[in-house]
Structure formats: C-alpha cells, structure tokens
C-alpha cells in the first residue's frame, strides 16, 4: 500500500490532550488518525454522532411550557402529570 502525507491544523491544546490519551492507549497520532479514517470508511460517514446541541421546536416548546409551571408540592405535580 502506498502512503501519503496528511497535513492538518488544530489547536495546540487539543493536540496535547489528544496525544496524552493516545499515548495512554499505546497509540501515536498517525495511528489514531488512521483508525478514525478507516472507521469513517467502514461507517460510510463520520464514525460518531455529530449534531448541534439545540432542541427541536417541539422540545423547545415543552421547555418553555415547563418553565411556566410551578407546583408547591409533589402531589400537585403528580396530579398534573396524570391529566
């Protein structure tokens, strides 16, 4: 198999933290990146979930509604949940 170079830029602290983890796993950066690339090929995409941490409109509406509700005791809350 013919190899090629891959040059990437990343934050210095990100690299240092990643190298510390990879070292503990007995890996170097090249091996870790190759693991990622091969897994991306196997998965035919990013090998982990990539998403924004933003609720959809249904969830956002439920959060807004929840913030307006106030119960003074558990019995009232339970009664409201049973409705």
N, CA, C and O atoms as CSV, one atom per row, in Angstrom:
chain,resi,resn,atom,element,x,y,z
A,1,UNK,N,N,0.856,-1.177,0.000
A,1,UNK,CA,C,0.000,0.000,0.000
A,1,UNK,C,C,0.902,1.240,0.000
A,1,UNK,O,O,1.835,1.344,0.796
A,2,UNK,N,N,0.611,2.153,-0.884
A,2,UNK,CA,C,1.366,3.391,-0.976
A,2,UNK,C,C,0.846,4.377,0.063
A,2,UNK,O,O,-0.366,4.514,0.230
A,3,UNK,N,N,1.738,5.059,0.758
A,3,UNK,CA,C,1.303,6.029,1.764
A,3,UNK,C,C,1.456,7.445,1.237
A,3,UNK,O,O,2.181,7.700,0.275
A,4,UNK,N,N,0.756,8.349,1.889
A,4,UNK,CA,C,0.806,9.763,1.542
A,4,UNK,C,C,0.779,10.573,2.828
A,4,UNK,O,O,0.386,10.061,3.876
A,5,UNK,N,N,1.187,11.812,2.757
A,5,UNK,CA,C,1.164,12.692,3.927
A,5,UNK,C,C,-0.164,13.417,4.012
A,5,UNK,O,O,-0.776,13.738,2.994
A,6,UNK,N,N,-0.601,13.669,5.226
A,6,UNK,CA,C,-1.816,14.421,5.503
A,6,UNK,C,C,-1.438,15.516,6.492
A,6,UNK,O,O,-1.022,15.227,7.614
A,7,UNK,N,N,-1.579,16.742,6.088
A,7,UNK,CA,C,-1.253,17.875,6.968
A,7,UNK,C,C,-2.555,18.493,7.458
A,7,UNK,O,O,-3.411,18.868,6.657
A,8,UNK,N,N,-2.701,18.597,8.773
A,8,UNK,CA,C,-3.885,19.224,9.348
A,8,UNK,C,C,-3.452,20.266,10.368
A,8,UNK,O,O,-2.351,20.204,10.916
A,9,UNK,N,N,-4.328,21.214,10.610
A,9,UNK,CA,C,-4.074,22.234,11.623
A,9,UNK,C,C,-5.095,22.041,12.740
A,9,UNK,O,O,-6.273,21.783,12.494
A,10,UNK,N,N,-4.618,22.170,13.956
A,10,UNK,CA,C,-5.506,22.075,15.114
A,10,UNK,C,C,-4.930,22.927,16.238
A,10,UNK,O,O,-3.765,23.325,16.210
A,11,UNK,N,N,-5.760,23.190,17.206
A,11,UNK,CA,C,-5.349,23.954,18.383
A,11,UNK,C,C,-4.263,23.180,19.133
A,11,UNK,O,O,-4.342,21.959,19.272
A,12,UNK,N,N,-3.262,23.896,19.607
A,12,UNK,CA,C,-2.136,23.290,20.306
A,12,UNK,C,C,-2.592,22.463,21.518
A,12,UNK,O,O,-2.091,21.363,21.749
A,13,UNK,N,N,-3.536,23.000,22.280
A,13,UNK,CA,C,-4.015,22.299,23.481
A,13,UNK,C,C,-4.815,21.050,23.114
A,13,UNK,O,O,-4.726,20.032,23.800
A,14,UNK,N,N,-5.592,21.126,22.038
A,14,UNK,CA,C,-6.343,19.949,21.573
A,14,UNK,C,C,-5.367,18.833,21.216
A,14,UNK,O,O,-5.562,17.680,21.600
A,15,UNK,N,N,-4.324,19.184,20.483
A,15,UNK,CA,C,-3.322,18.190,20.101
A,15,UNK,C,C,-2.670,17.572,21.335
A,15,UNK,O,O,-2.518,16.352,21.412
A,16,UNK,N,N,-2.289,18.397,22.291
A,16,UNK,CA,C,-1.622,17.895,23.501
A,16,UNK,C,C,-2.535,16.957,24.283
A,16,UNK,O,O,-2.095,15.904,24.746
A,17,UNK,N,N,-3.791,17.330,24.432
A,17,UNK,CA,C,-4.733,16.475,25.166
A,17,UNK,C,C,-4.961,15.154,24.433
A,17,UNK,O,O,-5.011,14.092,25.054
A,18,UNK,N,N,-5.097,15.229,23.109
A,18,UNK,CA,C,-5.304,14.008,22.320
A,18,UNK,C,C,-4.072,13.104,22.402
A,18,UNK,O,O,-4.204,11.891,22.564
A,19,UNK,N,N,-2.884,13.687,22.291
A,19,UNK,CA,C,-1.658,12.894,22.376
A,19,UNK,C,C,-1.538,12.192,23.725
A,19,UNK,O,O,-1.064,11.058,23.796
A,20,UNK,N,N,-1.957,12.848,24.773
A,20,UNK,CA,C,-1.912,12.240,26.112
A,20,UNK,C,C,-2.816,11.006,26.165
A,20,UNK,O,O,-2.431,9.969,26.706
A,21,UNK,N,N,-4.013,11.126,25.603
A,21,UNK,CA,C,-4.945,9.994,25.571
A,21,UNK,C,C,-4.397,8.874,24.698
A,21,UNK,O,O,-4.401,7.710,25.096
A,22,UNK,N,N,-3.924,9.231,23.502
A,22,UNK,CA,C,-3.410,8.213,22.585
A,22,UNK,C,C,-2.199,7.502,23.176
A,22,UNK,O,O,-2.045,6.291,23.022
A,23,UNK,N,N,-1.345,8.256,23.848
A,23,UNK,CA,C,-0.179,7.660,24.487
A,23,UNK,C,C,-0.606,6.631,25.530
A,23,UNK,O,O,-0.028,5.548,25.618
A,24,UNK,N,N,-1.619,6.975,26.316
A,24,UNK,CA,C,-2.120,6.032,27.333
A,24,UNK,C,C,-2.694,4.772,26.681
A,24,UNK,O,O,-2.696,3.698,27.282
A,25,UNK,N,N,-3.180,4.917,25.447
A,25,UNK,CA,C,-3.716,3.769,24.710
A,25,UNK,C,C,-2.636,3.038,23.912
A,25,UNK,O,O,-2.919,2.035,23.256
A,26,UNK,N,N,-1.407,3.535,23.967
A,26,UNK,CA,C,-0.315,2.926,23.220
A,26,UNK,C,C,-0.326,3.279,21.741
A,26,UNK,O,O,0.195,2.530,20.915
A,27,UNK,N,N,-0.924,4.425,21.404
A,27,UNK,CA,C,-1.030,4.864,20.013
A,27,UNK,C,C,-0.272,6.163,19.811
A,27,UNK,O,O,-0.089,6.940,20.748
A,28,UNK,N,N,0.164,6.391,18.585
A,28,UNK,CA,C,0.676,7.719,18.242
A,28,UNK,C,C,-0.401,8.428,17.426
A,28,UNK,O,O,-1.425,7.832,17.091
A,29,UNK,N,N,-0.168,9.693,17.111
A,29,UNK,CA,C,-1.172,10.492,16.401
A,29,UNK,C,C,-1.479,9.893,15.032
A,29,UNK,O,O,-2.641,9.847,14.626
A,30,UNK,N,N,-0.465,9.438,14.322
A,30,UNK,CA,C,-0.679,8.860,12.990
A,30,UNK,C,C,-1.598,7.653,13.059
A,30,UNK,O,O,-2.530,7.540,12.263
A,31,UNK,N,N,-1.351,6.756,13.993
A,31,UNK,CA,C,-2.180,5.564,14.132
A,31,UNK,C,C,-3.604,5.942,14.511
A,31,UNK,O,O,-4.560,5.379,13.978
A,32,UNK,N,N,-3.750,6.889,15.426
A,32,UNK,CA,C,-5.088,7.316,15.854
A,32,UNK,C,C,-5.870,7.926,14.694
A,32,UNK,O,O,-7.051,7.624,14.520
A,33,UNK,N,N,-5.231,8.772,13.905
A,33,UNK,CA,C,-5.908,9.380,12.759
A,33,UNK,C,C,-6.270,8.306,11.744
A,33,UNK,O,O,-7.358,8.346,11.170
A,34,UNK,N,N,-5.379,7.346,11.510
A,34,UNK,CA,C,-5.685,6.257,10.584
A,34,UNK,C,C,-6.851,5.410,11.077
A,34,UNK,O,O,-7.662,4.956,10.269
A,35,UNK,N,N,-6.951,5.188,12.377
A,35,UNK,CA,C,-8.102,4.471,12.933
A,35,UNK,C,C,-9.386,5.236,12.621
A,35,UNK,O,O,-10.379,4.655,12.185
A,36,UNK,N,N,-9.349,6.548,12.852
A,36,UNK,CA,C,-10.517,7.376,12.549
A,36,UNK,C,C,-10.896,7.268,11.077
A,36,UNK,O,O,-12.062,7.049,10.751
A,37,UNK,N,N,-9.917,7.422,10.183
A,37,UNK,CA,C,-10.191,7.392,8.747
A,37,UNK,C,C,-10.755,6.044,8.308
A,37,UNK,O,O,-11.712,5.994,7.535
A,38,UNK,N,N,-10.170,4.957,8.796
A,38,UNK,CA,C,-10.665,3.622,8.431
A,38,UNK,C,C,-12.080,3.382,8.970
A,38,UNK,O,O,-12.911,2.771,8.297
A,39,UNK,N,N,-12.340,3.856,10.162
A,39,UNK,CA,C,-13.693,3.705,10.721
A,39,UNK,C,C,-14.691,4.544,9.927
A,39,UNK,O,O,-15.824,4.108,9.721
A,40,UNK,N,N,-14.301,5.724,9.482
A,40,UNK,CA,C,-15.170,6.554,8.644
A,40,UNK,C,C,-15.498,5.822,7.346
A,40,UNK,O,O,-16.628,5.885,6.863
A,41,UNK,N,N,-14.514,5.130,6.783
A,41,UNK,CA,C,-14.759,4.342,5.572
A,41,UNK,C,C,-15.746,3.218,5.867
A,41,UNK,O,O,-16.688,3.003,5.104
A,42,UNK,N,N,-15.536,2.499,6.968
A,42,UNK,CA,C,-16.454,1.398,7.337
A,42,UNK,C,C,-17.882,1.891,7.554
A,42,UNK,O,O,-18.841,1.239,7.140
A,43,UNK,N,N,-18.014,3.044,8.204
A,43,UNK,CA,C,-19.336,3.592,8.525
A,43,UNK,C,C,-19.935,4.370,7.356
A,43,UNK,O,O,-21.118,4.712,7.367
A,44,UNK,N,N,-19.108,4.646,6.351
A,44,UNK,CA,C,-19.524,5.472,5.219
A,44,UNK,C,C,-19.971,6.853,5.697
A,44,UNK,O,O,-20.950,7.409,5.200
A,45,UNK,N,N,-19.247,7.385,6.655
A,45,UNK,CA,C,-19.555,8.694,7.234
A,45,UNK,C,C,-18.734,8.903,8.491
A,45,UNK,O,O,-17.845,8.111,8.805
A,46,UNK,N,N,-19.033,9.959,9.199
A,46,UNK,CA,C,-18.359,10.229,10.472
A,46,UNK,C,C,-18.695,9.080,11.428
A,46,UNK,O,O,-19.868,8.734,11.567
A,47,UNK,N,N,-17.707,8.487,12.084
A,47,UNK,CA,C,-17.963,7.300,12.901
A,47,UNK,C,C,-18.516,7.577,14.302
A,47,UNK,O,O,-18.374,6.751,15.204
A,48,UNK,N,N,-19.129,8.708,14.473
A,48,UNK,CA,C,-19.810,9.042,15.715
A,48,UNK,C,C,-20.862,10.081,15.391
A,48,UNK,O,O,-20.818,10.700,14.328
A,49,UNK,N,N,-21.805,10.279,16.293
A,49,UNK,CA,C,-22.900,11.211,16.054
A,49,UNK,C,C,-22.393,12.651,16.108
A,49,UNK,O,O,-21.716,13.050,17.056
A,50,UNK,N,N,-22.729,13.415,15.083
A,50,UNK,CA,C,-22.364,14.825,15.019
A,50,UNK,C,C,-23.660,15.613,14.936
A,50,UNK,O,O,-24.415,15.483,13.973
A,51,UNK,N,N,-23.914,16.431,15.950
A,51,UNK,CA,C,-25.154,17.194,15.950
A,51,UNK,C,C,-24.994,18.453,16.774
A,51,UNK,O,O,-24.111,18.559,17.624
A,52,UNK,N,N,-25.850,19.379,16.507
A,52,UNK,CA,C,-25.904,20.588,17.311
A,52,UNK,C,C,-26.659,20.283,18.589
A,52,UNK,O,O,-27.599,19.488,18.580
A,53,UNK,N,N,-26.268,20.891,19.665
A,53,UNK,CA,C,-26.949,20.685,20.936
A,53,UNK,C,C,-28.068,21.714,21.063
A,53,UNK,O,O,-28.091,22.528,21.987
A,54,UNK,N,N,-28.993,21.654,20.108
A,54,UNK,CA,C,-30.104,22.593,20.061
A,54,UNK,C,C,-31.391,21.776,20.010
A,54,UNK,O,O,-31.529,20.916,19.141
A,55,UNK,N,N,-32.320,22.016,20.899
A,55,UNK,CA,C,-33.564,21.230,20.867
A,55,UNK,C,C,-34.405,21.595,19.640
A,55,UNK,O,O,-34.380,22.731,19.166
A,56,UNK,N,N,-35.152,20.599,19.135
A,56,UNK,CA,C,-36.067,20.903,18.032
A,56,UNK,C,C,-37.231,21.729,18.581
A,56,UNK,O,O,-37.330,21.933,19.791
A,57,UNK,N,N,-38.106,22.202,17.701
A,57,UNK,CA,C,-39.166,23.119,18.121
A,57,UNK,C,C,-40.117,22.475,19.134
A,57,UNK,O,O,-40.577,23.149,20.056
A,58,UNK,N,N,-40.415,21.195,18.978
A,58,UNK,CA,C,-41.308,20.513,19.920
A,58,UNK,C,C,-40.694,20.501,21.320
A,58,UNK,O,O,-41.359,20.809,22.309
A,59,UNK,N,N,-39.424,20.142,21.379
A,59,UNK,CA,C,-38.730,20.110,22.671
A,59,UNK,C,C,-38.599,21.516,23.251
A,59,UNK,O,O,-38.792,21.712,24.451
A,60,UNK,N,N,-38.274,22.486,22.413
A,60,UNK,CA,C,-38.143,23.872,22.883
A,60,UNK,C,C,-39.467,24.373,23.449
A,60,UNK,O,O,-39.484,25.064,24.467
A,61,UNK,N,N,-40.584,24.027,22.788
A,61,UNK,CA,C,-41.905,24.438,23.284
A,61,UNK,C,C,-42.191,23.786,24.632
A,61,UNK,O,O,-42.732,24.430,25.531
A,62,UNK,N,N,-41.835,22.524,24.777
A,62,UNK,CA,C,-42.051,21.826,26.050
A,62,UNK,C,C,-41.208,22.455,27.160
A,62,UNK,O,O,-41.668,22.582,28.294
A,63,UNK,N,N,-39.990,22.844,26.837
A,63,UNK,CA,C,-39.130,23.507,27.826
A,63,UNK,C,C,-39.740,24.838,28.242
A,63,UNK,O,O,-39.786,25.160,29.430
A,64,UNK,N,N,-40.213,25.619,27.257
A,64,UNK,CA,C,-40.846,26.903,27.594
A,64,UNK,C,C,-42.062,26.692,28.480
A,64,UNK,O,O,-42.248,27.410,29.462
A,65,UNK,N,N,-42.890,25.713,28.140
A,65,UNK,CA,C,-44.087,25.437,28.941
A,65,UNK,C,C,-43.698,25.009,30.357
A,65,UNK,O,O,-44.292,25.457,31.337
A,66,UNK,N,N,-42.703,24.146,30.449
A,66,UNK,CA,C,-42.256,23.663,31.753
A,66,UNK,C,C,-41.766,24.774,32.655
A,66,UNK,O,O,-41.938,24.714,33.873
A,67,UNK,N,N,-41.162,25.779,32.069
A,67,UNK,CA,C,-40.650,26.897,32.861
A,67,UNK,C,C,-41.771,27.760,33.431
A,67,UNK,O,O,-41.559,28.491,34.398
A,68,UNK,N,N,-42.958,27.680,32.839
A,68,UNK,CA,C,-44.075,28.481,33.341
A,68,UNK,C,C,-44.861,27.749,34.424
A,68,UNK,O,O,-45.652,28.366,35.138
A,69,UNK,N,N,-44.655,26.462,34.549
A,69,UNK,CA,C,-45.390,25.672,35.537
A,69,UNK,C,C,-44.703,25.743,36.895
A,69,UNK,O,O,-43.475,25.730,36.983
A,70,UNK,N,N,-45.487,25.817,37.921
A,70,UNK,CA,C,-44.930,25.833,39.276
A,70,UNK,C,C,-45.851,25.039,40.185
A,70,UNK,O,O,-47.057,25.276,40.238
A,71,UNK,N,N,-45.269,24.111,40.882
A,71,UNK,CA,C,-46.047,23.282,41.817
A,71,UNK,C,C,-45.452,23.452,43.204
A,71,UNK,O,O,-44.234,23.458,43.381
A,72,UNK,N,N,-46.324,23.586,44.171
A,72,UNK,CA,C,-45.849,23.809,45.531
A,72,UNK,C,C,-45.552,22.504,46.260
A,72,UNK,O,O,-44.895,22.506,47.301
A,73,UNK,N,N,-46.047,21.364,45.703
A,73,UNK,CA,C,-45.772,20.083,46.344
A,73,UNK,C,C,-45.833,18.957,45.310
A,73,UNK,O,O,-46.312,19.152,44.192
A,74,UNK,N,N,-45.352,17.801,45.689
A,74,UNK,CA,C,-45.280,16.656,44.775
A,74,UNK,C,C,-46.663,16.145,44.376
A,74,UNK,O,O,-46.843,15.670,43.255
A,75,UNK,N,N,-47.628,16.236,45.266
A,75,UNK,CA,C,-48.975,15.753,44.958
A,75,UNK,C,C,-49.594,16.530,43.783
A,75,UNK,O,O,-50.217,15.948,42.895
A,76,UNK,N,N,-49.406,17.855,43.801
A,76,UNK,CA,C,-49.910,18.676,42.692
A,76,UNK,C,C,-49.223,18.316,41.372
A,76,UNK,O,O,-49.865,18.236,40.325
A,77,UNK,N,N,-47.919,18.102,41.441
A,77,UNK,CA,C,-47.178,17.727,40.253
A,77,UNK,C,C,-47.666,16.377,39.731
A,77,UNK,O,O,-47.910,16.231,38.534
A,78,UNK,N,N,-47.809,15.402,40.607
A,78,UNK,CA,C,-48.275,14.071,40.180
A,78,UNK,C,C,-49.656,14.165,39.571
A,78,UNK,O,O,-49.928,13.524,38.556
A,79,UNK,N,N,-50.537,14.953,40.172
A,79,UNK,CA,C,-51.883,15.106,39.650
A,79,UNK,C,C,-51.863,15.715,38.252
A,79,UNK,O,O,-52.622,15.295,37.379
A,80,UNK,N,N,-51.004,16.694,38.040
A,80,UNK,CA,C,-50.905,17.326,36.723
A,80,UNK,C,C,-50.367,16.363,35.682
A,80,UNK,O,O,-50.790,16.396,34.526
A,81,UNK,N,N,-49.433,15.502,36.083
A,81,UNK,CA,C,-48.864,14.531,35.157
A,81,UNK,C,C,-49.877,13.451,34.753
A,81,UNK,O,O,-49.776,12.873,33.671
A,82,UNK,N,N,-50.846,13.188,35.626
A,82,UNK,CA,C,-51.841,12.160,35.344
A,82,UNK,C,C,-52.942,12.673,34.409
A,82,UNK,O,O,-53.706,11.874,33.869
A,83,UNK,N,N,-53.033,13.974,34.213
A,83,UNK,CA,C,-54.074,14.548,33.357
A,83,UNK,C,C,-53.869,14.185,31.919
A,83,UNK,O,O,-54.657,14.587,31.063
